[in-house]
Amino acid sequence: MDSTEELLGKTLAEKPTITEPQVGDLKSSSSSVFRKKVVNTLTSAKNLFYMPSFKIYDSGVSGLYDYGPPGCALKSNVLALWRQHFILEENMLEVDCPCITPEVVLQASGHVDKFTDLMVKDEITGACHRADHLLKDFCNEKLNKELNLLSTEKIKEYGIVAPVTKNPLSDPYPFNLMFQTSIGPSGAVRGYMRPETAQGIFVNFKDLYYYNGNKLPFAAAQIGQAFRNEISPRQGLLRVQDKSHPRYSEVEDLEFLMFPREEQGPGKDAVILRLGDAVTNGTVLNETLAYFIGRVYLFLTRLGISKERLRFRQHLGNEMAHYAADCWDAEIECSYGWTECVGIADRSAYDLRAHSEKSGIPLVAHEKFSAPREVEKLVIIPVKEELGLAFKGDQKKIVEALEAMDEKEAMEVKAALELQGEVEFRVCTLGKAEIKKEYQRVFTPSVIEPSFCIGRIIYCVFEHSFYTRPEDEKLNVFRFPPVIAPIKCTVFPHVQNKDYEAVAKKISKSLTAAGVSNKLDTTGTTIGKRYARTDELGVPFAITADDDTTTVTIRERDSRDQIRVEINKVVRLVQDLTNGVRTWADIQSEYPRIPFKKINDLP
Amino acid sequence: MDSTEELLGKTLAEKPTITEPQVGDLKSSSSSVFRKKVVNTLTSAKNLFYMPSFKIYDSGVSGLYDYGPPGCALKSNVLALWRQHFILEENMLEVDCPCITPEVVLQASGHVDKFTDLMVKDEITGACHRADHLLKDFCNEKLNKELNLLSTEKIKEYGIVAPVTKNPLSDPYPFNLMFQTSIGPSGAVRGYMRPETAQGIFVNFKDLYYYNGNKLPFAAAQIGQAFRNEISPRQGLLRVQDKSHPRYSEVEDLEFLMFPREEQGPGKDAVILRLGDAVTNGTVLNETLAYFIGRVYLFLTRLGISKERLRFRQHLGNEMAHYAADCWDAEIECSYGWTECVGIADRSAYDLRAHSEKSGIPLVAHEKFSAPREVEKLVIIPVKEELGLAFKGDQKKIVEALEAMDEKEAMEVKAALELQGEVEFRVCTLGKAEIKKEYQRVFTPSVIEPSFCIGRIIYCVFEHSFYTRPEDEKLNVFRFPPVIAPIKCTVFPHVQNKDYEAVAKKISKSLTAAGVSNKLDTTGTTIGKRYARTDELGVPFAITADDDTTTVTIRERDSRDQIRVEINKVVRLVQDLTNGVRTWADIQSEYPRIPFKKINDLP
């Protein structure tokens, strides 16, 4: 699952797809002020959640970002929670495949031919632009029309020119979004950086099916980087199965914002629906799709994404990827507008069929019937006399071909011949239906694939978690849920004092040994300033050692309330609070809180 | 850190560098029998620790492997332990940078020019071979000579031909080991898949230094995939600092196998040294290098690598990478021989200097002196009269150049001129030393870089963890330490029974909620067979529910001893046992064990 973060950058630098009408000037200006404040806090060298990649060089590559220390820790925690929420709780089969993929695999999947964007070139400078982006901008500015009414051929018709240079543009041409490379020293084997993590699962279907005891449905997952030369990569995870779901009842009562295809139009908005109702009335096509929509909703809200700013939008017919039969995106509202963060696609049997055909290895499942089933089959009986007269020496071949035809095929041949007026004599009759016994069904399973762009999700978590203290707008806070907070706890002496420091150091060391990331702060700055510093890093808890030799205080970040805890219990308590075993609310009865108002922890 | 596993395959498929004389036939044959047994167990579809990538295709790419479900879990646990052992316990600054790297970065680092292997081509078929491998094989077979006496030019001289085809070979030519690609649709920006994770840290030096409060030393780390077109990628992690180490005392008493450069020769072997002694006598050059050798030793043995089959070998002069000043490899003995798994390189200031020069951004540290230091500087005083006569109009330039020279430079010019017999007149005198005040020292810090090939380490963990029960060689066991075991616990009813099953299901659900990976087994097979199945997956604990309604048994994998634990305590106990808080030995007093001999859990 490393790293979708490859292109966290792209998320930030490129305008993500915005599916709503452009926001008005006023709103967009306040959005951009908010964004600037959050981004400044995140990228400032004292916080270093992330920073532009290769920035000491003018490398010709912009829009890539690195995660710095707290960003790495947050990402690692988000991925651990993802593993817990999906792999462990869903009993998924995880795989981990190479990023570099031989061409044949991506030919079968359709990526070599179809994974393209239409580009146009500035005919003077050679700079490239996405045809659909130029059209969209043109529509928004000049025509106020829906993009999907226009095809990219309209670029010439409307006289659209290159942005900035205003030079003429070439005709649109497809540009493949994969990074191409070659494998091995001979240069003969062409390969690509994988454009999605799903293919690695598909090509392992047979082994995974066997590992699962030849039983369907099963879920498989892969966490890892995908590489796209233009757009954001995603996390891949999928489920191979029929379309009912055994745990569907756990999610059907969830209610949240949904935005079905037919409801999308000018001035329309997402509405709150009960997931079970959306399945009943056919808005969501099947239980498995609904189950994963529900699980994704639960995952994102566990990360701290606001329920009011999260919706599930169904793709319009012309939006879907080449492999998708249906697709719902989890979109999160941030300062860029509603941003696609998770795609939940019904890929039907597209990929497994494609790999079966290309590799010649059947990727199918067998459903054994509990008892053999009797199946009626119509039988084709060639009229040998007529055929003998007509075909002479070839009669035998013709008879075999006719006998091998199934009913549907035979009817098609008949219809085709009749259309051409070529049916001059009766070559065969359809005999009486014959009863055959079948013991199993062989079929290519369907796939529901939720895929996560962890980079975008993390960026939205940053925005949704950010606030400033009401009494001072310079006091920035990230209200990360403890389970994903990069640093779980700061530890400090109340004032500079050798004994307090000794206690603080001992606690810090025990926290580290217990795997709880923490920061010891023995600087002499005021406790208020130290709290402010940890708030800006989103640290949920702060332990302070003072003149009480048996207890310390724990301060919670958002309420700023404190409790007193015995020193020998503090590590276990913070561990429980940060790995989700207990919440701050849970422990109120055991540890009476000292509300914030009564003490003064401001600078 | 995803994935060094990219090329776990290479580790297995290619013969890793073997630094010892070839093992004899007998030993090598028993090695290969052992390897076959381990590998069969690992790759069998019922276990699926790993499998060949893209195997449904004849893709032209061999030697790549995917991790299957238990392999993924193990890798994820190894990386979590790595994070705990290095990032958390060493307070390292973690970063996470893109895999695709613009060319300019890798020009500065030297990879574009120097990161090559010498190849030769089969002149008929075009197949490529590594020149050093062919020579090595030739030496081993024909000459019984040391490779390092030979250069690759000897290929022609010795008449070496292509293996298998026996065709003539081309002259050796350098082949760059990086995967090249291009970034963006114009194709104008050349990039490479990063060949190591270290460069991402170097180019972020300035920000990381600031984030660390402008203090040295600090350690930075990156976990991630590196891509090499021929050899195994590694995990990167490094430490930027001066060469003493504050925590050196924690490792100096460790004793283990070391193999210094000057001890390596025919018939010589590694010897057990105390790390502190190796530093004192100059075998290991500095404390920081020694500190990381010690930490790597502790990490590998925590994973279950046997102390007797782990050694630290110093690189010979002709083995080192282009950036290395010194290098020690952690080598693990497995069925392939002694295999390099961790490299601990002293990169001195090579990379930071290279990036400073290429980018024009100084990547330096400032050491402020507690009090200004007075420094004596010799002053060069040009003899203007003489120069005026000799150089006329150019006199001014010459005077300036002379004044700008420092003492060393001036002396060199003087020596050079004298050598050529060109000193005909005195152009300057060295004036009296002048006293200047200096307030800080500006310098390019040195870097010690331990880098881990997680794929190879995991493979060695597999081999070192594997054994068969003495009473039946079909009973395979992996004795993974609980902290890295892919599945921590199986849960089953003692026999098929509704009540037992209900208890087992409830415990399994609680374990999942607590983040403990577990497997519920309600099949009707004998308990002995179920134990055998979990042993083969390396599951350290098995919980069995029986007719006691308040307690269950926990069975430990290696001793096969059991304890009885109250149902409401079992989840916390297994959690503690598997995350390293308590060991099986620790809990003997609290929970008296029922030794294996007294009960019969065999099939």
Contacts between the chains, C-beta under 8 A, distances in Angstrom:
chain1	res1	chain2	res2	distance
A	1	B	2	6.5
A	2	B	1	6.2
A	2	B	2	3.0
A	2	B	3	6.7
A	2	B	96	7.8
A	2	B	223	7.7
A	2	B	224	5.6
A	2	B	225	6.5
A	3	B	2	6.6
A	3	B	96	6.7
A	3	B	99	7.6
A	3	B	224	7.2
A	5	B	96	5.7
A	6	B	98	5.0
A	6	B	99	6.3
A	6	B	100	7.2
A	7	B	98	7.7
A	9	B	98	7.7
A	45	B	207	5.3
A	45	B	210	4.4
A	45	B	211	5.9
A	46	B	210	7.5
A	46	B	211	6.7
A	48	B	207	6.1
A	48	B	208	7.7
A	48	B	211	4.8
A	51	B	204	6.9
A	51	B	207	5.7
A	53	B	97	5.8
A	53	B	98	5.4
A	53	B	200	7.7
A	53	B	203	8.0
A	54	B	101	7.4
A	54	B	102	6.0
A	54	B	104	7.9
A	54	B	105	5.7
A	54	B	203	5.7
A	55	B	203	7.7
A	56	B	203	5.5
A	56	B	206	7.2
A	56	B	355	6.6
A	56	B	359	4.2
A	56	B	361	4.4
A	56	B	363	7.6
A	57	B	102	6.9
A	57	B	104	5.1
A	57	B	105	6.2
A	57	B	203	7.3
A	57	B	358	7.6
A	57	B	359	5.3
A	59	B	102	3.7
A	59	B	104	5.2
A	59	B	105	6.7
A	59	B	189	7.7
A	60	B	102	6.3
A	60	B	104	8.0
A	60	B	183	7.6
A	60	B	188	7.4
A	60	B	189	4.4
A	61	B	102	4.8
A	61	B	183	5.6
A	61	B	184	7.7
A	61	B	189	6.1
A	61	B	191	7.2
A	64	B	98	4.9
A	64	B	100	8.0
A	66	B	95	5.5
A	66	B	96	6.2
A	66	B	97	4.4
A	66	B	98	7.4
A	66	B	200	6.5
A	66	B	204	6.3
A	67	B	94	7.9
A	67	B	95	6.4
A	67	B	96	4.0
A	68	B	93	7.5
A	68	B	95	6.0
A	68	B	204	7.7
A	68	B	207	6.9
A	68	B	208	7.6
A	68	B	211	6.7
A	69	B	93	4.6
A	69	B	94	5.3
A	69	B	95	7.1
A	69	B	211	6.8
A	71	B	96	7.2
A	72	B	94	4.0
A	72	B	95	6.4
A	72	B	96	5.0
A	73	B	94	6.9
A	75	B	96	6.8
A	76	B	83	7.1
A	80	B	80	7.9
A	83	B	76	7.1
A	84	B	515	5.6
A	88	B	512	5.6
A	88	B	515	6.9
A	88	B	517	5.9
A	89	B	512	6.0
A	93	B	68	7.4
A	93	B	69	4.6
A	94	B	67	7.9
A	94	B	69	5.3
A	94	B	72	3.9
A	94	B	73	6.9
A	95	B	66	5.6
A	95	B	67	6.4
A	95	B	68	6.0
A	95	B	69	7.1
A	95	B	72	6.4
A	96	B	2	7.4
A	96	B	3	6.4
A	96	B	5	5.7
A	96	B	66	6.2
A	96	B	67	4.0
A	96	B	71	7.2
A	96	B	72	5.0
A	96	B	75	6.8
A	97	B	53	5.8
A	97	B	66	4.4
A	98	B	3	7.8
A	98	B	5	8.0
A	98	B	6	5.0
A	98	B	7	7.7
A	98	B	9	7.7
A	98	B	53	5.4
A	98	B	64	4.9
A	98	B	66	7.3
A	99	B	3	7.4
A	99	B	6	6.4
A	99	B	99	7.4
A	99	B	225	6.5
A	99	B	227	7.5
A	100	B	6	7.1
A	100	B	64	8.0
A	100	B	179	6.7
A	100	B	193	7.6
A	100	B	227	6.9
A	101	B	54	7.4
A	102	B	54	6.0
A	102	B	57	6.9
A	102	B	59	3.7
A	102	B	60	6.2
A	102	B	61	4.8
A	104	B	54	7.9
A	104	B	57	5.1
A	104	B	59	5.3
A	104	B	60	8.0
A	105	B	54	5.7
A	105	B	57	6.2
A	105	B	59	6.8
A	119	B	185	5.2
A	121	B	186	8.0
A	126	B	186	6.1
A	126	B	188	7.7
A	127	B	186	6.9
A	128	B	184	7.2
A	128	B	185	4.0
A	128	B	186	5.1
A	175	B	185	4.6
A	179	B	100	6.7
A	179	B	181	4.4
A	179	B	182	7.8
A	179	B	183	7.8
A	180	B	181	6.1
A	180	B	182	7.9
A	181	B	179	4.4
A	181	B	180	6.2
A	181	B	181	4.8
A	181	B	193	7.0
A	182	B	179	7.8
A	182	B	180	7.9
A	183	B	60	7.6
A	183	B	61	5.6
A	183	B	179	7.8
A	183	B	229	7.0
A	184	B	61	7.7
A	184	B	128	7.1
A	184	B	229	6.6
A	184	B	230	7.8
A	185	B	119	5.2
A	185	B	128	4.0
A	185	B	175	4.6
A	185	B	229	7.1
A	185	B	230	7.1
A	186	B	121	7.9
A	186	B	126	6.1
A	186	B	127	6.9
A	186	B	128	5.1
A	188	B	60	7.4
A	188	B	126	7.6
A	189	B	59	7.7
A	189	B	60	4.4
A	189	B	61	6.1
A	191	B	61	7.2
A	193	B	100	7.6
A	193	B	181	7.1
A	193	B	193	7.3
A	200	B	53	7.7
A	200	B	66	6.5
A	203	B	53	7.9
A	203	B	54	5.7
A	203	B	55	7.7
A	203	B	56	5.5
A	203	B	57	7.3
A	204	B	51	6.9
A	204	B	66	6.3
A	204	B	68	7.6
A	206	B	56	7.2
A	207	B	45	5.3
A	207	B	48	6.0
A	207	B	51	5.6
A	207	B	68	6.9
A	208	B	48	7.7
A	208	B	68	7.6
A	210	B	45	4.4
A	210	B	46	7.4
A	211	B	45	5.9
A	211	B	46	6.7
A	211	B	48	4.8
A	211	B	68	6.7
A	211	B	69	6.7
A	223	B	2	7.6
A	224	B	2	5.3
A	224	B	3	7.1
A	225	B	2	6.3
A	225	B	99	6.5
A	225	B	225	7.4
A	227	B	99	7.5
A	227	B	100	6.9
A	229	B	183	7.0
A	229	B	184	6.6
A	229	B	185	7.1
A	230	B	184	7.7
A	230	B	185	7.1
A	355	B	56	6.6
A	358	B	57	7.5
A	359	B	56	4.2
A	359	B	57	5.2
A	361	B	56	4.4
A	363	B	56	7.6
A	512	B	88	5.6
A	512	B	89	6.0
A	514	B	581	7.3
A	515	B	84	5.6
A	515	B	88	6.9
A	515	B	579	7.1
A	517	B	88	5.9
A	579	B	515	7.1
A	581	B	514	7.3
